[in-house]
Amino acid sequence: MDTSSASSYTAKLIDGPLEGKTVATAFLETGDPRPRLELNTDKGKHYIYARAAGLEFGAEDDDRPTAVEYRFIETVFD
């Protein structure tokens, strides 16, 4: 499978209230992983996560990662 042309990747939430969860996320138009995620809940709040250092690739020659780690920043209440 050629993952270099994939339009999305797995965001791995490595801490905070959603620790251990994963979310399918689209790449930016530039092809880069998103620097920040805002994840909504159904309870009037959303969580802010920022990109961490961890990247996973499907193969050594892939241009884009298949998974990226994100760290918890804050909870924002609506």
Residue pairs with C-beta under 8 A, 6 or more apart in sequence:
1 58
3 57
3 58
3 59
3 62
3 64
3 66
4 62
4 63
4 64
6 27
6 64
6 66
7 26
7 27
8 24
8 25
8 26
8 27
9 24
9 25
9 27
9 33
9 64
9 65
9 66
9 67
9 68
10 22
10 23
10 24
10 25
10 66
10 67
10 68
11 22
11 23
11 24
11 25
11 34
11 37
11 49
11 67
11 68
11 70
12 22
12 54
12 67
12 68
12 69
12 70
13 19
13 20
13 21
13 22
13 23
13 49
13 70
13 72
14 52
14 54
14 69
14 70
14 71
15 71
15 72
16 47
16 49
16 71
16 72
17 47
17 72
17 75
18 39
18 47
18 49
18 72
19 72
22 67
23 37
23 39
25 33
25 34
25 37
25 68
26 34
27 33
27 34
27 64
28 34
31 63
31 64
33 51
33 55
33 64
33 65
33 68
34 51
35 50
35 51
36 48
36 49
36 50
36 51
36 73
37 48
37 49
37 50
37 70
38 46
38 47
38 48
38 49
38 76
39 46
39 47
39 49
40 46
41 47
44 77
44 78
45 75
45 76
45 77
45 78
46 75
46 76
46 78
47 72
47 74
47 75
47 76
48 72
48 73
48 74
48 75
48 76
49 70
49 71
49 72
49 73
50 70
50 71
50 73
51 68
51 69
51 70
51 71
52 68
52 69
52 70
52 71
53 69
54 67
54 68
54 69
55 65
55 67
55 68
55 69
56 65
56 66
56 67
56 68
57 64
57 65
57 66
58 66
